[in-house]
Structure formats: C-alpha cells, structure tokens
Amino acid sequence: MCGIAGSIDLAGKRLPDRGMLQRMADALVHRGPEDEGFLSVPGVGLAQRRLSIVGLEDGRQPIYNEDRTVAVICNGEFFEYPERRADLEAKGHVFRTHSDSEILVHLYEEHGEDLFPYLKGQFAFAIVDLARGVVLLGRDRVGICPLFWSRQGDTIYFASEIKALIASGAVRPEADPRGLDHLFTFFAMGSSRTAFKGVQSLEPGHCLRIDLPSGVGVASPVQRKYWDFDFPDWGDELDGDVGQLTDSFQSVFERAVDIRLRADVPVVGYLSGGVDSAFVMATAARVAGRPLPSFTLRIPKKGLDEVDEAMEAAEAIGAHPTVVHACSNLIMDSYEALTRAAECPVLDTSCAALLALSREVRSQGYKVVLTGEGADEGFAGYIWFKMREMARLLDYGDAFTPTSVLSRAIRKIGAKQNSDELKQIDALVGGPHAQSVMYSLVSTSRDRYFSTGFKEELGGHVAYEDFDLDLDRMARWHPLNRSLYFGYKVHLAGLLLTQKGDRIAMANSVETRYPFLDEDVIGFMSQLSPRWKLRRRMRDKFLLRQAAERILPKNIAQRRKHMFQAPLADSFLVNAPEFVRELISEESLKRTGYFDVDQVRRDCAMVAEEGSSRSLGRFYSLGLGGVVATQLWHHVYLGGGLCSLPAYTPAEPQEEVPLEAAVSA
C-alpha cells in the first residue's frame, strides 16, 4: 500500500505548483516511507509515496506504458498480477518493472475505462492518458483503500488522506455538520460524506473520469458506479448438500488466502479469540505449509479480553503469537494519534488498541498483515441479524413488508423519533434492516447532546438520505440479504475498513489484507441461501463454521461471536486527564458550538462522580464518548485552542526534487 495525491486543472492548462505536490506527498509519508515520485504536466500533477511490497527494487511511480502516453500512481495491491501480466505480455505489451501496479497502464490501453473487471485486489489509483487528456480516478469494490477529493474553483485535488488535501493549501479544513451527524447516527461514515465540508470520499466501486478540454472551457467530472454488492432474488439462492457447499466455499476461500500471501516481504496475521481470524490463519498455514507469525491483543478488562481463546487457536494452528498489552492508559495516550490517523471523530475506543497492534507489527519489521474482517457481514455474524430475523417472524412470518410494526415499536423505546420519521427512514433504505433498531438507539445521543444551533444547522437533514441504494433491486432480495447489504455499505466501509482498517494500520506503514472481502468469496457468500448463513435464526455463520471444523477444533469453530470492544465514555471521563477536562470545559464546548453545554457537563460530572457510565446506558455512553472525540477532532484539525495537545499542521516540505526531474510528457 502507498499514498497518492494530486491536482487536476479542469481547464487543462496550468502547470501544477511543485511545492504544493511536495507538501501533499510529505503529508502521506507514513503511508510510503520508502520512496516518492512525481508527475507534472499542464493540467495534471501527481504525487506518490511508496511502501514497497511487490517489485521492491524497481516499482517507483508514476509508472508508464511503453510510449509514455499513459501514466499511473496507485495505492494498493493486485493479487492476480502474475496472471494478468502473462495475459498482457501475450498480447504484446512490454513490462519494465516487477510492480503489480504496472498492469494498470496496459489494461487501460486494452480496455480504457472498462478495465475494472480485470482488477482483483484492493486499490485506489489515478491514471492519466496524456495523449487524450483523460484522468481516471478509481477505488476498489468494497472500500479497502481510501480516496478523497475536493473541488476548489476549477481545480480538483485528490489524495489517499484528507491531511494531504489540507497540505495543498487550497482546501480549508471546516466541519461538515451532516458528516458529524453520520457518526452520531451510525458511528460510521459509509457514504461519500466526510467530517470536512467540501471534501468527498470516492465511494467504493466507483470511478471519476475527467476529460480535459483541448480548447476553451472547463471539464465536468463524471462519477460512475462500476460495481456493487448483489444478491439473488428471494427464492433463487444457492442451496444443496452441506458437504458440497462447504467444499465449494473452502476452495474459494483458500484461493483468496493463497493470493493474499503473494508479496516480496513476509506476511503475518491478526489472531483474536473468534472463528474468523482463526479460520484465516489456519487456512494460511494450510496453503503456505507453515503457520504465519501472528499478533493478538490483550485488553485487561473482564469480558473484553480474548487472549486465552486466541492462545487456544494459536496452539491448534501451531503459531506462536505476539501478545500486545492494551494497558488501561492506552486509550488516553493514543487518542490524539488515533484521531490524526482517522481524520474524523472516533467513537469506538477499541480502535486505539488496534493502532497499538499495528505499531507492534511494524516494530518487528513486518509490513503486511491478514485479518478477518468481512465474515460477519457476509455470514450474518452480528447479534442484530438474529434480532431482526426473530422480529420479522413475530411481525408477519416470512412475508415481506416494507415496514415493520414491531421494529418501529422497539425503535421508539428511549428514542424521540415518531412513527412517521421511522417510516421515512425505512423508505430511504428499503428497510427495516437488522441495524434499524441499533441505529435508532445510537441516534438518541444526537437528541441528548447536539446543541440547538447545531440541530438548526442540520436543517432537518436525515443522514440516511446520503446513501445511494438501488431500492428496486433490494426489494427482490430476502430480508436478511437486504440487511447484509446495508451492513456492507455502512458498518464495513464506514467503520471497519477506515477507523479499524487502512487508516489505523497505515499510520504505522502496515498494509492489511482481507480474504473474506475477495470478490469471489463475497460472490459465493451472497449467492447462498440465508439458511446457510443464519441457521434457524440463531446459529450465525453456519457454513463458515462447517468449513472451520475441518481445520480447527470444533470448540473453536463453534465459538460464539464476541464483539471486539473497549470501554466507552469511562475511557475518557473516569479520572479524566487534563486534556479531556479542557475539551469538555464550558469555554471549549461553547467555542465549537456542536453540543448542549449544560447537558454534556451534567453527564460528564455524573460519570466522574460515580466512576462509571453505567447509569447513562450504553448508547448515551457511546454518544458522550463521541462528544469528547468530536471536540478532540476539532482541536486537532480545525485550528487547535481547545486543549494542550498539539494541533495538526502540515509538515515542512522536505528537500525538493528539481522540477525537471519531476516533469514528464
């Protein structure tokens, strides 16, 4: 993985500022500490920082086609690059590097904008067709690699991280109230919206094409969805003999793991106490012929520590894991660095432990780690999927209904949303979904903590409006599959792959790889009958567990789902350190204007006095932790002044490469 950035003059005339490109690259040095490269031509400037994993010696970017009319910078991996390279060479293409990214320029020569079906991997890239004046930005199917962009006047700035946009000097950091509202509605950011006004995330499975004008005028960027998750019509799902289905799944999954072991550096893995990571690591040991080095977190709190279960799995696999102790002050000590990495308020405090885990991976000299995210989204592993299926039966049996009486009744408990509002939300997302009750309860903290002025600024906007969902297509799916789809789009893309995935790992120059998010694995899971995912509405990940029993002890394969989490508001407010007291001071809260000062101060005092947020309840505790996290994000990125911690300022440019060395045509 790497970091990419650049600028595009929509008039296609101006030569990019070389110092600006350097600043953008320097802001991404943690994503690529080993090399940098630039391209500067009229209309387009590219910058890239490299973390070398494939083609160690000759993979400097930009990479060009044979006659240097097509250039590319890329962040990510293409796992089938040996096969794609062989196919392209057979067609006469000449490769000059051993980098997997070089397949992009040749696939573009063959297929133009329709190259995406030939890309298997995780990626964000910018291709410049110098001869035709076309720029193509693309992002992988599920959103593993980030890509942000902002239009300022007649210039588009893009980058792997928002801090590089800020470093350009053209993008002024300013809060987007609707983006912050997403976090207090879903504790995730799964749409194109970010916490920064005027900054968009290129959504997973999308590309952005810009045709620069040859004469006068400015280009109009065109965004297109090239891929989306899909499920069979209800009743047409894949069914059959459990043994044959397990064989098929095991074969597809082994292939996904095998190609993710391709690298010119060692690959390691995360190992928790659950079946997902254990199955990944056991499969990796099976296809590699040896166990991989593994890394496990210890959280010293009753009900949260999974080390004993992870050690049992490690023994079964034959691994000898490194255990990273997430001590009691880890969250406090890491939250400023975590906020800087995530570039948004982080409500899930367990992300700080994962930041420490990736730091240990890097300290031992590793760059690539396998992880188990995506299994719960594909195989209905979360408790809310079970709750929804039970509620659905209690409502109307197996018949589909666009709204659910019981679901709305449950969602109104403790919430201020009326039935009409809940119906509106269901209509926007083709619901209700498994997540509907949870998100309605999460949203209660909005009403409790948002200030009157902030609510007025939102203007009645509903966060659900920002999702681009094909509701007609969803209506044909089984209700469980509709919920899985929504989870892929929101929880996976907006939380697990950002605040717990790429951003946290790449802050320490570590690439994460996800076998469960291989498109063939996703395709197989999606085709399955719901009964092979959620058996009798209570046995989650049924077919996955059947496959796991073949290579792991039964008690590990059938181990109940344990949500990886850390304490919520208690992490900040019980024995709060000085910087937290500063963030929630009356002065700081009034300065940002996001929150109801009196309500926040009362609840913070109560938690401090009682030594626990138990009286608040889980969802208000989550929201109160979000208040602290939002104040910290504002301090870090929007000018400081709220506490004694350092605010973010782009690094001073490193020694510049001479302009003539950066200019290519």
TAPETA-V589262 format. One line per field, one symbol per residue. ss: DSSP state (A for helix, B for strand, O for the rest). phi: phi as a letter, one per 40 degrees, with the letter a starting at -180 (. if undefined). psi: psi as a letter, one per 20 degrees, with the letter a starting at -180 (. if undefined). A space follows every 10 residues. Layout:
BEGIN
ss: ???
phi: ???
psi: ???
END
This chain:
BEGIN
ss: OBBBBBBBBO OOOOBOOAAA AAAAAAOOAA AOBOBBBBBB BBOBBBBBBB OOOOOOOOOO OOBBOOOOOB BBBBBBBBOO AAAAAAAAAA OOOOOOOOOA AAAAAAAAAA AAAAAAAAOO BBBBBBBBBO OOOBBBBBBO OOOOOOOBBB BBOOBBBBBO OAAAAAAOOO OOOOBOAAAA AAAAAAOOOO OOBOOBOOOB BOOOOBBBBB BOOOOOOOOO OBBBBOOOOO OOOOOOOBOO OAAAAAAAAA AAAAAAAAAO OOOOOOBBBB OOOOAAAAAA AAAAAAAAOO OOOBBBBBBO OOOOOOAAAA AAAAAAAOOO OBBBBBOOOA AAAAAAAAAA AAOOOOOOOO AAAAAAAAAA AAAOOOOBBB BOOOAAAAAO OOAAAAAAAA AAAAAAOOOO OOOOAAAAAA AOOOOOOOAA AAAAAAAAAO OOOOOAAAAA AAOAAAAAAB OAAAAAAAOO OOAAAAOOOO AAAAOOOOAA AAAAAAAAAA AAAAAAOAAA AAAAAAOOOO BBBBAAAOAA AAAAAAABOA AAOOBOOOBO OAAAAAAAOO OOOAAAAOOO OOOOOOOOOA AAAOOOOAAA AAAOOAAAAA AAOOBOAAAA AAAAAAAAAA OOOAAAOAAA AAAAAAAAAA AAAAAAAOOO OOOOOOOOOO OOOOOOOOAA AAOOO
phi: .abbaibbcc cgbccccccc cccccccbcc cacbaaaabb bdgbbbbabb bcbbgccbbd bcbbccbfcb bababhbbcb cccccccccc chcbcbbbcc ccccccccdc bgccccccbb ibaaabbbcc cbgbbbbabc cbgcccabaa cbgbbbbbac bcccccccgc bccacbdccc cdccbbfabb bccbcbcgbb cccdgbbbbb bcccbcgbcb dbcacbaaca bcddhbccbi ccccccdccc cccccccdcc ccacbcbbac bbcccccccd ccccccccga ccdbbbcbbc adgbcbcccc cccccccgcb ccbbcccccc cccbcccccc ccgacbcccc cccccccccc dcccgcbbbc abdhccccbf cccccccccc cccccagccc bcbbccdccc cccgbbcccc cccccdccbg ccbdcdcccc cdccccccbc cdccccccgg cbdcccccbc ccccccccdc ccccdccdcb ccccbccbcb bdcccccbfb cbbbdcbccc cdccccccdd ccbbcfgbcc fdcdcccccc bbddcccbcc cbccabdccd dcbcfccdcc cccbcdcccc ccgcbccccc cccccccccc gacdccgccc cccccccccc ccddccbbhg gcacccccbd ccdcdccddc cccbb
psi: qapqrrqooi ikgqpqphhg hgggghijhh hmiirqqqpo rphppqqppp ophplhhkkp qqqragjkip qqqqoaqohk hgghggghhh jjqpqirjph ihhghhhghg icikihijoo bpqproponh hikppopqqr gikgpqoqqp pockpppqrh qhhhgghhih oppqpohhgh hghigikrnj aiqrippjpq poqqjqqppo opqicrrqqo pppqoiqqqq qqqpijrprb phghhggggh gghhgggghi ioqjrqpaqq oairhghhhg hhgghghijq qqqrpqpoom ppihpjgghh hggghhhjrn qppponrhjg gghihghggh ghkrpohoii hhhhghghhh ghhjjqippq rjqighhhjl iqhhhggghg hhghfkbjqp phrpggghgg hioirjprhg ghhgghhhjk aqrhiggghh hhihhghhhp rghhghhhkj pphhhipnqn hgghiiqqhg hghgghgghf gghifhifij dghhgihklp ppqnhijphh gggghhhqqh iigopkjhnq lghghghhhh jqqhhghjpq poporrqdhh hhiolprghg hghjqggghh ghjhqogggg hghghggggi jqjhhhrghh gghhhhgghg ggggggikia ihaiqqrppq qpqrpqpqhh iipq.
END
